[in-house]
């Protein structure tokens, strides 16, 4: 009796190799990012040729940015922005997660607060800046407050929605075990909603940075926002464009790290949810 040859070849096995597929996805993402950067730089160069007065070219901007990185004045202003941004981000994340957990755990409060938060989120925050100045005065307090106003609401909304969509069995288990609200939050709610919290922090990060920079542009004598608005006032296009480039690179780098963490957490959660659903 003859034995039939195996029909499973090496090619299908390689096609189903998870590590090979992951490498291909990584290469594809790198190529997509590279193509995007090339197109962006080309458009930048075209805009520069169209209006040399309003913007500097890519090469000139990179040279100015490199010179700024060796300037003591730049780092003094960057440190001022960093202090305000760090305080704003901590307040936005900690306060947003705490408020979101409380509103999500209490269904009625969350239902009442959701439309109010959405309405506040859509309000142009610039219109409220005069009131912020009257309350907090000039200085770092106003910049921190303006940054928190931008960043805390997305963190609250993402956290609240995550808690409201949590599996009710987990909440019932906490009640059966007679866990306190603090224990329920620490042992059940926070681990279950961590992926959504990271997503909210990623959105809040960008908006908090935007709020701090805008605050420095309106009423401040130091900071990267001050360098931008001062460059506009004295028509120092080289410095203005270089500072904006450095801010964009910083924001993109940090957002990329948070996005990678977000994808990893959501991927791990899907991997753990799939066997449970299969059972």
C-alpha positions, 0 to 999 in steps of 0.5 A: 500500500502506497503512502500519499505524500503530505499536502502541507508544504513549507510555504503555508507553514511560513505563511502561518508563522506568527513571527514572520507575519509580525515582521512583515507588519512591522516592515510595512508600518515602517515603509508607510511612515517613511512614505508619509514623511517623504510626502510631508517634507515634499509638501513643506518644500513646496509651501516654502517655495510658494511663500518664503516669507511665512516659513523656512525650508526643511533643511534650513529649519533643521539647521536652526533647530540644531542650533537651538538645541545648543542654546541656553536660552532655548533650554531655559524656555523648554524647562519652563514649558516642561514644568507646566506641562508635567504638572498639567499632565499629572493633574489631568491623568490622575484627576481624570482617572479618579473622576472617570472611575467615580462617574462610571461606577455610579450609573446615574451620575455618569448618565448625567455627567456625560452630556455635560462633559461632551458640551464642555469638550466642544467649547473653544478653551481660548474663550475661557482664558481671560477668566483663567487669568483673572482667577490664577493670575500670570505665571505657571498656575494659569498655564497649568490650569489651561493645560488641565482644562484641555486634557482632563475631559478626554481622560474622564470620558474614556475612563467613564465609558470603560467602567460603564462597559465593564462586565457586570459579573466583575462588579457583582463579584466585588459586592459578594466579596464585600470589597470596599470602593477603594479595593474594588477600584484597585483590584477590579476596575483599574486593571479592567479599564487600563487599555481605555485609560491609556487611550484617554491618556494618549489623547489627553497628552496631546491636548494638555501640551496644546493647552500649555503652549497656547497659554504661554502664547497668550500671557507668559514671558517664558516657555516655548509658546512665548518663543513662538509668539515672540518669533511672530511679533519680531518676524523671526521666521527661522526661530518660529519654524524651528521651535514648532518643528521641535515641538512636533517631533517631541509630540510625535515621539511621545504619542508613538510610544503611547500608541504602541503601549495602547496597541499592546494592551488592547492586543493582550486583552483581545488574546485573553478574551478570545479563549474565554469567549470560545469556552 
